[in-house]
Amino acid sequence: MKAGATPETMARANVRWLLLAAAVLGADQLSKWWVRSALPLGGALPLTPFFNLVHAENPGAAFSFLAGADGWQRWLFTALGLGATVVIAALLRKPRRALFGAGLACVLGGALGNAVDRVLHGRVTDFLDFYVSRGATQWHWPAFNLADSAIAIGVALLLLDEWRQSRARTS
């Protein structure tokens, strides 16, 4: 326990990370609801010369990994997401550094966001479509969602935290 840390201050810190995870989950689910309501499946709303909002459904994982499987992947990825949730929630119970807590909270909210989609809809709704155009040719990055973004940001924060800790240990 950090010097001066009490069970009350530790509980407040843990609540802060749970609130961040809940905010990520809420924003993710609200954005996916809007996309499912506003855009037909396969529809696109061009916003800039390099970004569209689209309505894509992904039964697989990142970059449509295992999207062509016959349905078992829904339960595999749901179990993995819920398993990650249990591990992350346990890690958040211990007092940690701010970057560590924020990173875990982002991963937690994102994992739950995609798990909710898989349980309720059998697939994940993706809608952020970045691309590069050159003449008549376009190269699209695979569509993704806020949960995916939160997971990526969370992992980046965890890596940054570890890098800072390793530098502090060698100083």
N, C-alpha and C positions, 0 to 999 in steps of 0.2 A: 504494500500500500504506500502511496506517495506520502511524504511528510505533510502533515496537516489535513490529510484526506480523512473524512469521516464517512460512515455508511450513508449519511444523508447526501453529502456532496457527490459520492460515487453514484448513488441512485439517480441524482439529477443529471449527471453526465450520461448515464445509461439511457435515461428517458430522452435526452437530446438526440441520441443516435437512433432510437426507436421512432421518434417523431420525424427525423430526416428520412428514414426508410419508409414510413407511412406516407410522407409527402411524395416521395418518388413513386410509390405504388399508386397513390391517388392520381397524380399527374399522368402516369402511364395509362391507367384504365380510362380516365376521362378522355385522353387524346385518342385512344383506340375506339372508344364509343363514338366519338365525333366522326372519325374516319368511316366506321361501319355505317353510320347514319347518313353522312353527307356524300359519300362517293360510292358508286356501284363497284362491285368486285372487278378489278382490272382497270378501273377508272383512274384518271390522272388530272391533277390541277397544277399546270405550270405556274411557277412563282418567279423564277429568275432564269437566266440562260444556263444555269448549272444545277437547278434544284426544282423538283416537283414534289407535291404531295400525291401519293398513289394509294390505292387500296389493294394490297396483296395479302394473301393468306399463306402461311408457311407451316406445314405439318411437321417439318423437320427441326433442326437446330440452326445455329449460326450458318449463314451462307447456304441455307436449304439443305444442310447435311442430313442425309437419310430421309429427305422429303418424299422419295419414291417408295419407301417401305410400305408394307401393307397395314399399318395402323398400330403396331406394337410400340413404335417409337414414341407415340403420345404418352404412354404410361412410363416408359423409360425416362424421358426427359422431365416428366412431372415428378417422378420419384427422385431424380437427381436434383431438381430445383428445391423440392421440399427437404431433401437430405442436407443440401447446402444451407437452407434456412435454419435447420436445427444446429448445425455446426457454428454458423455465424452468430446466432442468438446466444449460444454458449460463450463464444469469444467476447461478445459485447458485455457480458456480465462482469468481466474482469476490468479493473482500471487500466486504461490504455492512453496513448498519445492521441492528440486531436486528429492528425492525418490518418492514423490507423482506424480510429472510430468512424470517421467520415467515410473512409474507403469501404469498410465493412458495411456501413449503413447503405451506401449506394449499391453495393453488390446484393445486399439483402432485399432492398426494394425492387431492384430489377429482376432478381430471381423469382420473387413472389409475383411480380407483374406478369411474367411469361408463364408461370405455373397456373395462375388464375385463368389466363387465356386457354391453356391446354385443357384444363378441367372443364371450363364452361363451354368452349367452342371446338375443342378437338384440334386446334391449331392456333398459331400466334398471328396476330394482325401486325403487318409491317406497313409503314407508310412514308418513311423518309427516303427519298430517292435523289442521290447526288450523281451527277454525270459530267462528262467532258465531251464537248462537241468539236469536231474538226471537219469542216465541210458538211457533207451529208451524213457522216458517220458519227455515232454517239457511243461512248463507253460508259455504261452504268455500273456504279458500285451496287452490290446487292442491297435491296431495300431493307431497312431496319426500323426500330421503334425506340421510344424513350427508355424502355427497360434495358434494351441492348446498350444504349448510350450510357445509362447509369452504371451498368456492369463494367463497361470499358473505362469510364471515369474512375470508378471505385478501384479497379485493378491498378490504374495509373497512380492513384493516391497511395495504395499499399506499396507499390514499387518505390515511389518517392520516399515514403516513410522508411522503408528498409534501407534505401541508399543513404538517407540522412543518419540513420542509426549506425550503419556500418562505418561511415565517415567519423562519427563521434567516438566509436570504439577504437579506431586506429589513431585518433589524435592524442 
